[in-house]
Amino acid sequence: MLRVGIIGWGGMGTRHFSRYGRLKNAEVTAIADTQAERLCPGGGPVRTNLGANETGIDPERHRLYTDPQELIDDPGVDLVDICLPTFLHAEYMQKALRAGKHVLCEKPMAMSYAECRSVLEVAEQAPGKLMVAQCVRFFPAYEYLYETVRSGRLGRLLHLDMWRASTPPTWSWQNWLQKSDRSGGMILDLHVHDADFVHHLLGRPRAVCSTGAVGPTGGYDIVDTQYIYEQKMAVRAAANAAMPPPFGFEAGYRVAFERGSLRYEASDEHGVTETTGEGVRHPELSPIDGYEKEIAYFVHCILNDEGPAMAEPESSAFSVRLVEAEKESIETGRSVEL
């Protein structure tokens, strides 16, 4: 049984906590948050743009810390799950790796590619395994797209259009999500999901060409990027985190192949719609969400001494490099080679 400590008891920390509760080979034994009031049993739900998560703290089962370093030093913790604000990711990944722990860290890996490289250098020398929680890679609708492209069953990919949009994030600790010096802006917090999936699916692009606008965070909260590959295909991803409050959250994709198409919208009850010359169908997808899948996958990797091939740290670091190139393209008005 893998013993897990979660650092950061906010929206993602509580979401991860509930997913560990569905596994038979891992259990949460410790929780850390600098806000002592958050660690009280029976605390109210933690809200995010994806809904509310119940906290479920039990002092008889969970050791509680207001100092994250004490959790890292706890000999009863094998895996440290870091669900802290982005500007703290690099610091705490390195602390946990140096302490000999396995580490799962929320996306994005860090605030900059330089910070990512510093983490990778520590990880190379550490005994524990490292994975960044690139959850979109594990969500069933995106797994279906990945398998369709890789199998070639609908022929060559011609056009990929991905998007996600949200109201400004107002629920974070000290409002860190709306401060670009702490979150990197929504280009790094929200859009990074699709930027990451593009290169996970198709490999590293040759160049990017982006347009964008500054939004509520003071950073780039609106972005539209063309990913340029040697192959003749059109690949685009866009994000907008400045939508009015009634909008909520939406994400999806439209994909054209030589012999068919796929369409997905998060709010569509049908899930994925596949259209070919034979008609329209809605493939049955796994009922397990990406958060549970990514956590179960990394636990499996640890227990079986395997590297996280589906989300290697170098790949997650490149996602941050990709976003940096997109920012440069927005600022210069030119495409940026990678």
N, C-alpha and C positions, 0 to 999 in steps of 0.2 A: 504493500500500500504506500503510495507516494504521498508525503506530507507537504501541504501547500500553505504558504503564508502570502496573504494579499496585502500590498501596500497601496493605500488610497481607497477610501470607502465612499466613493462618489458613484456617479452613474455607471461607469464601466466596472469598477470594483465590485459593486453589488450584482451587476449582470454576470460577471465571471463567477462570482460566488454561487449563484443559482445553477450554473452549468456544471460546476464541480459536483454539486449535489446529485447530479444524474449519472455520475460515473461510479463504477465499482472498484476501480483501481487507484483512486485518488481521493483525498479528503482535505478540507481546509482545517488547519489546526491553529492558525494564528492570523490576526488581522491588525493592521496598523493604520492610524490616521492621526494627524496632529490635532484634530478637533475632538476633544474627549467626549463632547456631547453626542457626536455621531456614533460612538461605540456603545451607547446605552441600549440594553435589550428592549425590544418593543418599539424602537424608533420608527418614525413614519417612513413611507416609501421615498426613494430617491428618484426624482423626475429628470427625464432627458427628452430629446426630440423623438425618441423611439418608445416613449411611454414611461411607466413607473416600475421600479424594481423594489421588492420588499427586502429588508435588511437581514432578518433572520439570525441575529447574533445570539449565541447561547454561551454565557460565561463558563458553563461546565464543560463545554466542548472546545471553546476557542480562547486561546491566550490573547489578551488585548494589550496593544502598545500605543502610546502616543509618540514614541520615538522610533521611526522606521529602522534605525540602526540596530535597535534591540531585537527587532524581528529578524533582521539579517543575521545577527549573531546567535539566534535561537538554534540550539542543536536539534530541536524537534521539527525543523523545517528543512525540507529537501529542495523544494522548488519555490522561488520567489516570483510572484506574479505582480508586476509593476503597473499600476493603473493611476499613475500620477499625472499632473499636467505636463505637457510636452517639454517645457523648458527644464524639467527635472529628470527626464528619461536617461540621458547620458550619464549623469552623476550616479544615479542609483543602480543602473545596470552594471557599471564598473564596480561599485561597492559590493554588490551581490556576487558578481563573478569572482572578485578577489577573495571573497569569503568562501569560495568553493561551492556555491549554490548553482543549481540550474536556474535559468531565468527566462520567463516569458514576459515581454514588455508590450504594452499597448502601442499601436501605431500613432503617429509616424515614429520611426526609430529615434530621431533626434531633431533638433532645431536646424541643423546644417549638416552638409556632407562631411565637413571637417570633424564635427562631433561624432558622426557615425564611424569615421575612420579610427578615431581614438578608442571607441568601444570595441571595434573589430580587433584592434591590436591587443587589448586586454583579453578578449575572448579567445584569441589564438593560444594564449598561454594558460588559460584557466581550465580546470578539470570539468567544470559543468558545461552543459549545453545551453545555447542561446537561440531563441526564436522571437521574432516580432510578430504580433498578432494581426496579420494582414487578413482580416476576417472575410473580405469579399472573395478572396481566392477559394474560400470554403463554403460559401453560400450555394445552395443547390442550383439556383437558376444560372449562376455564373459557372459552376462546375459543368452544367449541361452545355453551355456555350463553349467552354474549354474542350470538352470531349468531342463536340461536333467539329470544331476547327481541327483538332489534332487527328481525328479519324479520317477526315476528308470525305465523309459520307455524302455531304451535300455539294461536293466539289470545292473549288478554290474560293477563298474569301475575297470578296470584291469591295465591301463597304462595311465598316464598323462605326457606329455612332453611339456613344455612351454619355449619360448625363446623370446629375443628381442636383437637387435643389432643396433649400431649407430656409426657414425663418432664421434670423440671427439667434445664436445660442445665448440664452439668458440665464441658464441654470447652474453655471459652473462656480466653483469655489473662488471667492474674491474676483469673480467675473473674468477669470484668466482667459477664457476662450475668446472674449471680445477685445483682448489686448494683443495686438500682433507681435509685440516683443516677447510675449509668453507663449503664444499659440502658433506663430508663424503666419497668421491670417488663415482664412478658410481655404486658400489654395493649398496649404500644407495640411490642414486638419480634415477638410471635407473632400476636396478634389483629389487628394493623394490616393484615395481608394481606387479611382478609375485610372489614374496615371500608373499606379502599381499594377493593376490588372492588365493594362495594355501590354506592358513589357513582359509580364508573366505569361501572357497568351502568345505573343508574337515575337518575343525577343527584344533586344535593345534597338530602338529606332536610330536611324542615321542622324536625324535632326528633328527639332521641334520648331513650330511657328505658332506663336500665341498672341492673343489679344486679351485685355482684361481691364478691370476697373477697381479702384479702391472702394471699400465698403465700410460697414460699421466698425470693424476691428482696427481700421487705420492701415490695414494691409490689403493685399489683393484677395477680395472675397468673391469676385466674379472673374471667371477665366474661360477661355475657349481655345483649345489647342488642336492643331493638326500635327500628327505624328508621321514623319516621313521615313519610309522604308525603301529599300532597293526594289522590292517587289512592287508591281503595279497594283496598288489598292489604296482606298481612301480610308483613313483612320482618324477619328475625332473623339475628343472627350471634353465636356463642358460642365461647369458647376456655377451655381449662383446661391450664395448664402445671405442674400439681402431681400428675400421675399417677404411680403406683409404677413403679419401673425396668423391670419386665418389659413394660410397656405399649408403649414405643417411641414411635411417631408415627403420627397418623392425621389425615386431613382429608377433607372432602367437602361435598356439598350435596344437598338434596331440593327440587324445584321443582314446583309445580302450576300448570298453565295451563288455559284453558277447554277445550282439546281434547287434553290429554295431560299427561304428567309426565316429568321427568328425575331420575335419581338417579346420584350419583357418590360413590365412596369410593376413596381413594388406594390402598388395599390390595386392591381388587377387580380381579381379572385381566381382567374384562370391560370395565373403564373406565366409560364412560357407558352407562346403561340408559335407553332411551326407550320409554315405554308410551303407546299411543294406542288408539283403537277398532279399529285394524287389527292390533293385537298388540304384541309386545315385540321390540325390536331393539337391537343394540349397534353404534352408528355407528363407522365406522373413523376414527380420529384420527391426526393427524400424529405420526410417531415422534420428532420433534425436541422436546426439552424446553424449558421456559420460559426457562431460563438462556441457552441458545444462541439462542433466538428474540429475547430482549430485546437481547442483545449485537449480534446480526446486524442487528436493526432500527436500533439507534442508530448503528452503523457506516455503514449505508446513509444515514441522515439526514445524517451528517457529510459523507460523500463526495458527496452530491447536494445539499448546502446546503438541507436541509429541516428544519423544526422537528419535534420528536418529538411529533406529534399524539396518539399512542397513550399517552403518559405525559408530559404537559406538567408542568414544574416547579410551576406554580400548583396543579395537581391533586394532586400529591404533597404539597404543603404543606397542602392542605385535609385530607388524610388524617390528618395530625398534629393539626390543629384538631378533627377529628371525635373522635379519641381523647381529647383534652382535655375535650370536651363530655361524653363518656361517663364520664370520671373525676368530673366535676362532678356528674353525675346520680347516680352511686353514692354520693357523699359527702353529697348533699343529700336523696336519696330522692325527687327530683322529676324530671320530664322537663325537658330543656334545649333551648331554641329555638336555631336556628342562623341 
